Amino acid sequence: MMISCQLRRRSFLSRMAVNPKVAAFTALLHRLGIDQAVSQAINANGFTTTNDLIGVDDKDIDNLLKIISTSTTPHTLVPYIAQKRLYTLFYWVNCRHHLEESISAADFTPAALNAFTQLQQLDKQDEESSQVKAPAEFKTGSKWKAFKEGSIA
């Protein structure tokens, strides 16, 4: 059983070394501040190219980071700035995918990182400001009657 796991890992690592898209994605992770052990764990969880990030949301990233922090030996934590950059990378991939633009790892430059970090913050502000809340008078338990109750006399 142990030999089988080692052979599968070698096979996985040799495929990564051959594929230029995988090598570019791994280099991108290193540019974001993610060390080799964490980038290997990200690859082992199925994220080997930028195309694998399509459709992934913040909850998925949270789960991925939890899995990585517990699965690496010794337990490896991703630095805070690297996490923020990783969230921005996922946001960038999904935005570019929706616009049907290229999502090559080489396209994610420091300028793109800065621009999409700002866009991501603006999107979060828009979501927070666009939420509609019911006035206090219409909440349940208040002295206001429902329309049906007030109209029946």
Phi and psi in degrees as a GROMACS rama.xvg file:
@    title "Ramachandran Plot"
@    xaxis  label "Phi"
@    yaxis  label "Psi"
@TYPE xy
-63.818  -39.875  MET-2
-65.8481  -39.3877  ILE-3
-61.2467  -42.6192  SER-4
-64.5398  -40.9646  CYS-5
-65.7496  -40.0335  GLN-6
-65.4013  -40.8751  LEU-7
-64.5176  -39.0519  ARG-8
-66.3013  -42.904  ARG-9
-61.7473  -41.6603  ARG-10
-62.2029  -42.9312  SER-11
-63.868  -45.0189  PHE-12
-67.2688  -35.2192  LEU-13
-69.8687  -35.5613  SER-14
-64.9755  -37.7991  ARG-15
-64.6293  -40.2728  MET-16
-68.6939  -30.62  ALA-17
-79.7498  -38.9769  VAL-18
-77.5335  118.366  ASN-19
-67.4869  -28.5748  PRO-20
-67.2738  -37.9791  LYS-21
-67.761  -41.6864  VAL-22
-63.812  -39.597  ALA-23
-66.7067  -39.6128  ALA-24
-65.6363  -42.0696  PHE-25
-64.4132  -40.3164  THR-26
-63.4407  -38.0557  ALA-27
-62.7368  -43.6019  LEU-28
-60.124  -38.8305  LEU-29
-66.4715  -37.2112  HIS-30
-65.6442  -27.6192  ARG-31
-78.3938  -8.77845  LEU-32
100.515  17.5525  GLY-33
-97.4264  128.532  ILE-34
-77.0628  175.919  ASP-35
-64.6407  -41.1985  GLN-36
-63.2538  -41.5974  ALA-37
-70.8877  -40.3183  VAL-38
-64.6956  -35.7755  SER-39
-66.531  -37.6506  GLN-40
-67.4654  -37.6475  ALA-41
-63.1954  -44.7476  ILE-42
-63.077  -40.3863  ASN-43
-66.7077  -22.5054  ALA-44
-89.3814  10.6215  ASN-45
100.742  0.709737  GLY-46
-102.171  93.34  PHE-47
-111.541  -19.5544  THR-48
-137.649  169.75  THR-49
-65.6497  -26.9034  THR-50
-64.3864  -26.4585  ASN-51
-71.7451  -13.249  ASP-52
-87.9846  -5.40951  LEU-53
-65.6925  129.311  ILE-54
83.8166  3.96893  GLY-55
-87.1249  133.004  VAL-56
-109.974  -178.438  ASP-57
-60.6085  -36.7131  ASP-58
-65.3955  -37.7043  LYS-59
-64.5052  -39.3614  ASP-60
-65.7321  -42.4694  ILE-61
-57.8221  -46.1204  ASP-62
-63.6795  -41.0777  ASN-63
-60.3516  -45.7223  LEU-64
-65.2868  -35.0113  LEU-65
-66.0149  -43.2493  LYS-66
-62.4604  -43.8619  ILE-67
-64.8652  -41.5374  ILE-68
-65.7735  -28.0192  SER-69
-95.2589  -20.7909  THR-70
-90.3677  -21.6369  SER-71
-82.6289  147.951  THR-72
-121.693  121.655  THR-73
-66.2446  164.65  PRO-74
-56.1185  124.81  HIS-75
-111.156  129.236  THR-76
-103.793  141.292  LEU-77
-83.701  128.502  VAL-78
-57.7641  152.257  PRO-79
-58.2971  -47.3151  TYR-80
-63.9902  -39.1229  ILE-81
-64.2707  -36.6403  ALA-82
-63.853  -45.6454  GLN-83
-61.0842  -41.3195  LYS-84
-66.4579  -35.8737  ARG-85
-65.9552  -42.4365  LEU-86
-59.6826  -40.8424  TYR-87
-66.7101  -37.9707  THR-88
-60.1917  -46.3202  LEU-89
-62.7241  -41.011  PHE-90
-63.346  -43.658  TYR-91
-60.4768  -46.0315  TRP-92
-59.9926  -46.1827  VAL-93
-68.4585  -38.811  ASN-94
-63.8244  -47.0553  CYS-95
-65.9012  -35.4148  ARG-96
-65.059  -42.3671  HIS-97
-64.6388  -31.1876  HIS-98
-87.4566  0.636437  LEU-99
57.3695  41.366  GLU-100
-103.418  166.775  GLU-101
-65.102  139.714  SER-102
-121.918  39.7759  ILE-103
-67.1962  145.448  SER-104
-60.6835  -30.4865  ALA-105
-69.0209  -22.5189  ALA-106
-76.5476  -16.6317  ASP-107
-87.007  82.8117  PHE-108
-89.878  170.354  THR-109
-58.8751  -34.0832  PRO-110
-65.7281  -40.6619  ALA-111
-65.428  -39.09  ALA-112
-59.0529  -47.2123  LEU-113
-65.4658  -44.1186  ASN-114
-64.5754  -44.3851  ALA-115
-76.8547  -22.0281  PHE-116
-65.5023  -42.8405  THR-117
-67.0429  -41.8325  GLN-118
-61.7187  -40.2086  LEU-119
-63.1267  -41.4631  GLN-120
-66.4206  -39.773  GLN-121
-64.6342  -39.4771  LEU-122
-62.0553  -41.3895  ASP-123
-66.2008  -38.2645  LYS-124
-65.681  -40.1163  GLN-125
-63.3305  -41.1263  ASP-126
-63.0523  -41.7136  GLU-127
-69.0258  -38.7067  GLU-128
-79.6829  -20.0883  SER-129
-91.1215  -0.933528  SER-130
-76.6837  129.116  GLN-131
-97.7451  131.373  VAL-132
-114.334  142.866  LYS-133
-71.0265  142.006  ALA-134
-63.0315  156.031  PRO-135
-60.7464  -30.3039  ALA-136
-65.0897  -27.7503  GLU-137
-98.8171  4.31732  PHE-138
-74.3337  153.936  LYS-139
-65.4271  145.005  THR-140
91.1064  -2.68563  GLY-141
-86.2606  172.831  SER-142
-80.886  -2.42739  LYS-143
-75.6162  137.98  TRP-144
-91.0523  150.532  LYS-145
-66.1442  153.979  ALA-146
-54.906  -41.6821  PHE-147
-62.877  -42.4886  LYS-148
-69.5871  -35.907  GLU-149
-75.2396  -25.5419  GLY-150
-88.02  -17.1726  SER-151
-87.3771  118.095  ILE-152
